[in-house]
Amino acid sequence: MTRLEKPLKREVAIDGQAYVLTIGPEGLKLAVKGHRKGREVAWRELVSGDAALATALNASTDNSAA
């Protein structure tokens, strides 16, 4: 098995919108293509089952900043 040591980026289309998925040693990040900010999930959150909670918290803080 190859160890993940540096970020791997791939483009994915969701409902006709282009996104960039970055898979790195720290976790996953999904952002609109051309933008830096996006949704991030750490590997630890996925393993512990806290990914849904972390996503909900990130979404609530994103909405309150708008």
Backbone as JSON Lines, residues from 0, in Angstrom:
{"i":0,"aa":"M","n":[0.85,-1.17,0.0],"ca":[0.0,0.0,0.0],"c":[0.9,1.24,0.0]}
{"i":1,"aa":"T","n":[0.55,2.24,-0.79],"ca":[1.31,3.48,-0.86],"c":[0.84,4.45,0.22]}
{"i":2,"aa":"R","n":[1.79,4.99,0.97],"ca":[1.49,5.94,2.05],"c":[1.12,7.3,1.44]}
{"i":3,"aa":"L","n":[0.12,7.95,2.0],"ca":[-0.31,9.28,1.56],"c":[0.55,10.31,2.29]}
{"i":4,"aa":"E","n":[1.5,10.9,1.58],"ca":[2.44,11.83,2.21],"c":[2.26,13.27,1.76]}
{"i":5,"aa":"K","n":[1.63,13.49,0.61],"ca":[1.39,14.84,0.13],"c":[-0.01,14.92,-0.47]}
{"i":6,"aa":"P","n":[-0.58,16.12,-0.55],"ca":[-1.96,16.26,-1.04],"c":[-2.13,15.77,-2.48]}
{"i":7,"aa":"L","n":[-3.28,15.17,-2.71],"ca":[-3.66,14.68,-4.03],"c":[-4.94,15.41,-4.41]}
{"i":8,"aa":"K","n":[-4.94,16.13,-5.53],"ca":[-6.09,16.93,-5.93],"c":[-6.75,16.33,-7.16]}
{"i":9,"aa":"R","n":[-8.09,16.33,-7.13],"ca":[-8.87,15.85,-8.27],"c":[-10.07,16.76,-8.45]}
{"i":10,"aa":"E","n":[-10.48,16.96,-9.69],"ca":[-11.67,17.76,-9.98],"c":[-12.87,16.82,-10.08]}
{"i":11,"aa":"V","n":[-13.99,17.28,-9.53],"ca":[-15.22,16.5,-9.58],"c":[-16.37,17.46,-9.88]}
{"i":12,"aa":"A","n":[-17.31,17.02,-10.71],"ca":[-18.48,17.84,-11.04],"c":[-19.67,17.35,-10.23]}
{"i":13,"aa":"I","n":[-20.32,18.29,-9.54],"ca":[-21.52,17.98,-8.75],"c":[-22.61,18.93,-9.2]}
{"i":14,"aa":"D","n":[-23.67,18.39,-9.78],"ca":[-24.78,19.19,-10.31],"c":[-24.29,20.27,-11.27]}
{"i":15,"aa":"G","n":[-23.32,19.92,-12.1],"ca":[-22.81,20.85,-13.11],"c":[-21.8,21.86,-12.6]}
{"i":16,"aa":"Q","n":[-21.52,21.85,-11.31],"ca":[-20.55,22.78,-10.7],"c":[-19.23,22.05,-10.48]}
{"i":17,"aa":"A","n":[-18.11,22.68,-10.86],"ca":[-16.79,22.07,-10.69],"c":[-16.27,22.3,-9.28]}
{"i":18,"aa":"Y","n":[-15.79,21.24,-8.66],"ca":[-15.2,21.28,-7.32],"c":[-13.82,20.65,-7.38]}
{"i":19,"aa":"V","n":[-12.99,20.98,-6.4],"ca":[-11.69,20.36,-6.25],"c":[-11.69,19.58,-4.94]}
{"i":20,"aa":"L","n":[-11.42,18.3,-5.03],"ca":[-11.31,17.44,-3.85],"c":[-9.83,17.25,-3.57]}
{"i":21,"aa":"T","n":[-9.41,17.62,-2.36],"ca":[-8.02,17.44,-1.95],"c":[-7.99,16.38,-0.87]}
{"i":22,"aa":"I","n":[-7.23,15.33,-1.13],"ca":[-7.05,14.25,-0.17],"c":[-5.62,14.36,0.33]}
{"i":23,"aa":"G","n":[-5.46,14.6,1.62],"ca":[-4.13,14.78,2.17],"c":[-3.94,13.99,3.45]}
{"i":24,"aa":"P","n":[-2.74,14.04,3.99],"ca":[-2.46,13.31,5.23],"c":[-3.33,13.76,6.4]}
{"i":25,"aa":"E","n":[-3.82,15.01,6.36],"ca":[-4.64,15.53,7.45],"c":[-6.11,15.15,7.3]}
{"i":26,"aa":"G","n":[-6.59,15.0,6.07],"ca":[-7.99,14.67,5.84],"c":[-8.44,15.05,4.44]}
{"i":27,"aa":"L","n":[-9.73,15.35,4.3],"ca":[-10.34,15.68,3.02],"c":[-10.77,17.14,3.0]}
{"i":28,"aa":"K","n":[-10.71,17.76,1.81],"ca":[-11.22,19.12,1.64],"c":[-11.91,19.19,0.29]}
{"i":29,"aa":"L","n":[-13.13,19.75,0.28],"ca":[-13.89,19.92,-0.95],"c":[-14.2,21.4,-1.08]}
{"i":30,"aa":"A","n":[-13.75,22.01,-2.19],"ca":[-13.95,23.44,-2.4],"c":[-14.39,23.69,-3.84]}
{"i":31,"aa":"V","n":[-15.16,24.75,-4.04],"ca":[-15.55,25.15,-5.38],"c":[-14.27,25.47,-6.14]}
{"i":32,"aa":"K","n":[-14.18,25.02,-7.38],"ca":[-12.99,25.25,-8.18],"c":[-12.73,26.76,-8.29]}
{"i":33,"aa":"G","n":[-11.5,27.17,-8.04],"ca":[-11.13,28.58,-8.08],"c":[-11.25,29.28,-6.74]}
{"i":34,"aa":"H","n":[-11.71,28.57,-5.72],"ca":[-11.86,29.14,-4.38],"c":[-10.98,28.37,-3.4]}
{"i":35,"aa":"R","n":[-10.51,29.04,-2.37],"ca":[-9.66,28.41,-1.37],"c":[-10.47,27.79,-0.25]}
{"i":36,"aa":"K","n":[-11.52,28.48,0.17],"ca":[-12.32,27.99,1.29],"c":[-13.23,26.87,0.83]}
{"i":37,"aa":"G","n":[-13.41,25.91,1.71],"ca":[-14.29,24.79,1.4],"c":[-14.59,24.01,2.67]}
{"i":38,"aa":"R","n":[-15.17,22.87,2.49],"ca":[-15.51,21.99,3.62],"c":[-14.33,21.07,3.88]}
{"i":39,"aa":"E","n":[-13.95,20.96,5.15],"ca":[-12.84,20.1,5.53],"c":[-13.3,19.09,6.57]}
{"i":40,"aa":"V","n":[-12.78,17.87,6.44],"ca":[-13.05,16.81,7.42],"c":[-11.72,16.11,7.7]}
{"i":41,"aa":"A","n":[-11.34,16.09,8.96],"ca":[-10.09,15.42,9.37],"c":[-10.32,13.91,9.42]}
{"i":42,"aa":"W","n":[-9.27,13.17,9.16],"ca":[-9.37,11.71,9.21],"c":[-9.84,11.26,10.59]}
{"i":43,"aa":"R","n":[-9.36,11.92,11.63],"ca":[-9.73,11.55,13.0],"c":[-11.24,11.67,13.21]}
{"i":44,"aa":"E","n":[-11.85,12.72,12.6],"ca":[-13.3,12.91,12.72],"c":[-14.05,11.78,12.02]}
{"i":45,"aa":"L","n":[-13.55,11.36,10.87],"ca":[-14.19,10.25,10.16],"c":[-14.11,8.95,10.95]}
{"i":46,"aa":"V","n":[-12.95,8.67,11.49],"ca":[-12.73,7.42,12.23],"c":[-13.56,7.38,13.51]}
{"i":47,"aa":"S","n":[-13.66,8.52,14.19],"ca":[-14.37,8.55,15.47],"c":[-15.89,8.67,15.3]}
{"i":48,"aa":"G","n":[-16.33,8.98,14.07],"ca":[-17.75,9.14,13.84],"c":[-18.23,10.56,14.08]}
{"i":49,"aa":"D","n":[-17.31,11.48,14.34],"ca":[-17.67,12.87,14.6],"c":[-17.74,13.72,13.33]}
{"i":50,"aa":"A","n":[-17.62,13.12,12.16],"ca":[-17.6,13.87,10.91],"c":[-18.9,14.63,10.68]}
{"i":51,"aa":"A","n":[-20.03,14.0,10.96],"ca":[-21.32,14.67,10.75],"c":[-21.47,15.85,11.71]}
{"i":52,"aa":"L","n":[-21.05,15.67,12.94],"ca":[-21.12,16.76,13.91],"c":[-20.21,17.91,13.51]}
{"i":53,"aa":"A","n":[-18.99,17.6,13.09],"ca":[-18.05,18.64,12.67],"c":[-18.56,19.38,11.45]}
{"i":54,"aa":"T","n":[-19.16,18.68,10.5],"ca":[-19.72,19.31,9.31],"c":[-20.85,20.24,9.68]}
{"i":55,"aa":"A","n":[-21.72,19.81,10.59],"ca":[-22.84,20.64,11.02],"c":[-22.34,21.9,11.74]}
{"i":56,"aa":"L","n":[-21.34,21.75,12.57],"ca":[-20.78,22.9,13.28],"c":[-20.12,23.88,12.31]}
{"i":57,"aa":"N","n":[-19.38,23.36,11.35],"ca":[-18.74,24.23,10.35],"c":[-19.8,24.96,9.53]}
{"i":58,"aa":"A","n":[-20.87,24.28,9.17],"ca":[-21.94,24.91,8.38],"c":[-22.62,26.01,9.2]}
{"i":59,"aa":"S","n":[-22.83,25.77,10.5],"ca":[-23.51,26.78,11.31],"c":[-22.63,28.01,11.5]}
{"i":60,"aa":"T","n":[-21.32,27.82,11.62],"ca":[-20.43,28.98,11.76],"c":[-20.28,29.71,10.44]}
{"i":61,"aa":"D","n":[-20.33,29.0,9.31],"ca":[-20.27,29.64,8.0],"c":[-21.49,30.51,7.79]}
{"i":62,"aa":"N","n":[-22.67,30.03,8.18],"ca":[-23.92,30.77,8.01],"c":[-23.99,32.01,8.91]}
{"i":63,"aa":"S","n":[-23.43,31.92,10.11],"ca":[-23.49,33.05,11.02],"c":[-22.55,34.17,10.6]}
{"i":64,"aa":"A","n":[-21.51,33.84,9.83],"ca":[-20.57,34.85,9.37],"c":[-21.1,35.63,8.2]}
{"i":65,"aa":"A","n":[-22.14,35.12,7.52],"ca":[-22.68,35.77,6.33],"c":[-23.6,36.92,6.68]}
